[in-house]
Amino acid sequence: VAGDSMPALSILYLPFDHTAGGRAGQPTPQAYVANNDRALGLIVEALSHSKYWRDTAVFVVEDDAQDGPDHVDSHRSVLLVISAYGRAGVRHRFANTVDVLTTIDRILGLDAMSKFDRYGRVLTECFGGTPDLTPYRALASDVTLQELNPDQTVASRISRTLDLSAPDRADAVQMNRVLWLAIKGSGRPYPQRHPAGS
């Protein structure tokens, strides 16, 4: 702000959503994700208190959405659109990362980089015509950010074998099972895949 040098486009990576599985002595998956969520809240708070807020849009996407299937479909993921022009609520339509890139292209007045973002669908329904310049206040986490994984659990034993040296190195199937155990416990059965067409 002091040098009035805000770039037209910034890409931020908040890596704690990858977690350390159930590795003993490391933050629990809940603490890692809460830390990530808190960081996002603080970023939006800082932006909304700046002179750039009126001209800023934040798109939040999850990397590796396919590695964490939910109860409906492995292709589902989170997309948050945050802006002074943002329309509150949930939009029920198919959107993907290409649609986000297409929207960024249009906002910045850029040409498409490929045929994919040339034909992407702009996320117009996420924006209104009148800005709400009320500054955002990040919420405190209701999860203890210092909560650590215990030792001598099934999740901690399996996590010893996971490659956690960098994001996405751990086997995705094994990591999903570890996360289930660490969060749900061994008393709840891991969801079974249904054969195609069933």
C-alpha positions as MATLAB code, in Angstrom:
seq = 'VAGDSMPALSILYLPFDHTAGGRAGQPTPQAYVANNDRALGLIVEALSHSKYWRDTAVFVVEDDAQDGPDHVDSHRSVLLVISAYGRAGVRHRFANTVDVLTTIDRILGLDAMSKFDRYGRVLTECFGGTPDLTPYRALASDVTLQELNPDQTVASRISRTLDLSAPDRADAVQMNRVLWLAIKGSGRPYPQRHPAGS';
ca = [
       0.000    0.000    0.000;
       2.809    2.417    0.900;
       4.368    2.145   -2.561;
       1.029    1.678   -4.320;
       2.438   -1.447   -5.947;
      -0.392   -3.972   -5.615;
      -0.010   -6.386   -8.559;
      -2.956   -6.903  -10.908;
      -2.820  -10.649  -10.177;
      -1.423  -12.524   -7.183;
      -1.525  -16.274   -6.635;
      -1.255  -17.404   -3.025;
      -0.761  -20.971   -1.896;
      -1.881  -21.974    1.598;
      -0.414  -25.482    2.024;
      -1.646  -26.549    5.451;
      -4.791  -28.187    4.056;
      -2.551  -31.099    3.014;
      -2.003  -31.901    6.737;
       0.473  -34.365    8.211;
      -2.103  -37.131    8.388;
      -1.958  -38.747   11.807;
       1.806  -38.379   12.273;
       2.506  -38.262   16.013;
       3.597  -34.906   17.384;
       2.367  -32.987   14.322;
      -0.794  -30.845   14.343;
      -4.024  -32.790   13.917;
      -5.751  -32.576   10.520;
      -8.373  -30.342   12.159;
      -5.675  -27.972   13.489;
      -3.908  -27.812   10.110;
      -7.120  -26.989    8.219;
      -8.231  -24.482   10.881;
      -4.831  -22.788   10.558;
      -5.322  -22.602    6.778;
      -8.844  -21.205    7.199;
      -7.618  -18.606    9.702;
      -4.877  -17.507    7.268;
      -7.461  -17.050    4.507;
      -9.654  -15.013    6.851;
      -6.750  -12.744    7.784;
      -5.867  -12.216    4.114;
      -9.436  -11.185    3.292;
      -9.537   -8.971    6.396;
      -6.359   -7.167    5.319;
      -7.618   -6.718    1.759;
     -11.018   -5.451    2.875;
      -9.356   -2.803    5.060;
      -7.140   -1.625    2.190;
      -7.745    0.970   -0.496;
      -7.683   -1.879   -3.038;
     -10.796   -3.639   -1.758;
     -13.200   -2.007   -4.243;
     -11.097   -3.394   -7.108;
     -10.242   -6.814   -5.690;
     -11.689  -10.258   -6.256;
     -10.417  -13.356   -4.470;
     -11.024  -16.825   -5.905;
     -10.410  -19.715   -3.528;
     -10.006  -23.154   -5.082;
      -8.754  -26.421   -3.668;
      -5.846  -28.135   -5.300;
      -6.091  -31.899   -5.705;
      -9.834  -31.989   -5.201;
      -9.845  -35.523   -6.613;
      -7.800  -36.713   -3.630;
     -10.616  -36.088   -1.162;
     -13.888  -37.530   -2.445;
     -16.970  -36.552   -0.518;
     -20.236  -38.427   -0.056;
     -21.587  -37.381   -3.468;
     -18.836  -37.312   -6.075;
     -15.052  -37.152   -6.360;
     -15.282  -34.190   -8.715;
     -16.908  -31.883   -6.170;
     -14.797  -29.208   -4.557;
     -14.904  -25.820   -2.916;
     -14.978  -22.562   -4.865;
     -15.251  -19.313   -2.935;
     -15.598  -15.965   -4.694;
     -14.840  -13.069   -2.340;
     -15.231   -9.451   -3.402;
     -16.865   -6.176   -2.448;
     -19.103   -6.964   -5.431;
     -19.686  -10.545   -4.326;
     -23.253  -11.782   -4.076;
     -23.894  -13.690   -0.869;
     -25.202  -17.222   -0.996;
     -24.607  -20.490   -2.796;
     -24.707  -20.890   -6.561;
     -25.871  -24.275   -7.796;
     -24.190  -24.704  -11.139;
     -21.250  -26.594  -12.536;
     -18.058  -24.563  -12.491;
     -14.442  -25.569  -12.785;
     -10.963  -24.059  -12.598;
     -11.122  -23.047  -16.264;
     -14.229  -20.948  -15.474;
     -12.235  -19.224  -12.715;
      -9.380  -18.511  -15.169;
     -11.861  -17.217  -17.744;
     -13.362  -14.877  -15.140;
      -9.892  -13.606  -14.168;
      -9.070  -13.086  -17.876;
     -12.204  -10.944  -18.307;
     -11.662   -8.924  -15.116;
      -8.085   -8.101  -16.137;
      -8.925   -7.548  -19.802;
      -6.607  -10.352  -20.900;
      -6.879  -12.527  -23.963;
      -7.473  -16.217  -23.413;
      -4.382  -18.380  -22.941;
      -5.908  -21.404  -24.682;
      -9.113  -22.642  -26.258;
     -10.188  -23.867  -22.829;
     -10.382  -20.477  -21.125;
     -11.581  -18.886  -24.370;
     -14.722  -21.002  -24.096;
     -14.935  -21.043  -20.306;
     -18.036  -19.652  -18.622;
     -17.593  -16.371  -16.746;
     -18.843  -16.527  -13.152;
     -21.119  -13.499  -13.605;
     -23.756  -14.792  -11.191;
     -21.243  -14.438   -8.338;
     -21.056  -10.655   -8.689;
     -23.514   -7.810   -8.198;
     -23.455   -4.254   -9.486;
     -23.109   -2.405   -6.178;
     -20.091   -2.889   -3.900;
     -20.401   -3.548   -0.177;
     -17.297   -1.905    1.242;
     -17.897   -3.088    4.814;
     -14.543   -4.394    6.063;
     -14.392   -8.101    6.863;
     -13.341   -9.273   10.328;
     -11.641  -12.680   10.446;
     -13.165  -15.054   12.968;
     -11.115  -16.713   15.667;
     -10.825  -20.451   15.208;
     -12.969  -22.687   17.366;
     -10.361  -25.431   16.877;
      -7.202  -25.438   18.988;
      -4.451  -24.704   16.469;
      -1.817  -26.313   18.714;
      -3.669  -29.647   18.983;
      -1.198  -32.462   18.187;
      -1.718  -35.996   16.913;
      -1.272  -38.614   19.610;
       1.229  -41.444   19.351;
       0.343  -45.144   19.307;
      -2.801  -44.900   17.177;
      -3.516  -46.725   13.931;
      -3.408  -43.374   12.114;
      -0.017  -42.482   13.622;
       1.446  -45.895   12.737;
       0.312  -45.690    9.108;
       1.438  -42.048    8.892;
       5.022  -43.088    9.644;
       5.124  -44.663    6.171;
       3.732  -41.613    4.328;
       6.067  -39.346    2.371;
       5.241  -35.950    3.880;
       8.389  -34.221    2.602;
       6.278  -32.052    0.273;
       2.602  -31.702   -0.651;
       1.199  -34.450   -2.862;
       4.020  -36.941   -2.236;
       1.957  -39.186    0.050;
      -0.123  -41.892   -1.581;
      -3.595  -40.318   -1.924;
      -5.594  -43.460   -1.113;
      -3.513  -44.195    1.970;
      -3.665  -40.546    3.090;
      -7.467  -40.487    2.771;
      -7.704  -43.567    4.989;
      -5.348  -42.026    7.540;
      -7.385  -38.813    7.605;
     -10.561  -40.841    8.124;
      -8.991  -42.682   11.048;
      -7.544  -39.502   12.575;
     -10.825  -37.608   12.340;
     -13.551  -40.263   12.579;
     -11.707  -42.965   14.509;
     -11.607  -46.686   13.855;
     -15.178  -47.152   15.105;
     -16.690  -45.747   11.918;
     -16.167  -47.797    8.750;
     -14.354  -46.185    5.852;
     -16.780  -45.453    2.963;
     -16.758  -48.109    0.291;
     -16.579  -47.317   -3.398;
     -19.686  -48.235   -5.318;
     -19.264  -50.038   -8.639;
     -19.982  -47.896  -11.705;
     -23.669  -47.726  -12.512;
     -24.885  -48.683   -9.041;
];
